[in-house]
Amino acid sequence: QVQLVESGGGLVQAGGSLRLSCTASGRAVRSVGWFRQAPGKEREFVAHIHWSGSPAYHANSVKGRFAISRDNAENSVSLQMNSLKPEDTAVYSCAIYSGGNVEDAKTYWGWGKGTLVTVSS
């Protein structure tokens, strides 16, 4: 059984940066995705990375500002978030990809509890 734990969230001013980590325990994970959910909104795809490190996909709303990467030796996936905006405020969660549309949350399983990112204006 695998468990995912997210960390690295917090409060940051607009224009600032944060680095989120998704660490797996139990066994090595394959492809992983990051999603976010803001209050009152549906869960939204953020980024996805193949187990080999390539390819990686980013949502248009974060392209050029966020970057997903992985460290297989540490069994972890990171999300570097730069130039943060108030609209990036959400709970960020990672999950394991099972196949299909990489932007569809239904194609993931093993969700972590998430980490809260708050961006102040």
Sequence and secondary structure as in RCSB ss.txt:
>XXXX:A:sequence
QVQLVESGGGLVQAGGSLRLSCTASGRAVRSVGWFRQAPGKEREFVAHIHWSGSPAYHANSVKGRFAISRDNAEN
SVSLQMNSLKPEDTAVYSCAIYSGGNVEDAKTYWGWGKGTLVTVSS
>XXXX:A:secstr
  EEEEE  EEEETT  EEEEEEEESS   SEEEEEE TTS  EEEEEE TTS  EEE TTTBTTEEEEEETTTT
EEEEEE S  GGG EEEEEEEE SS TT GGGEES    EEEEEE 
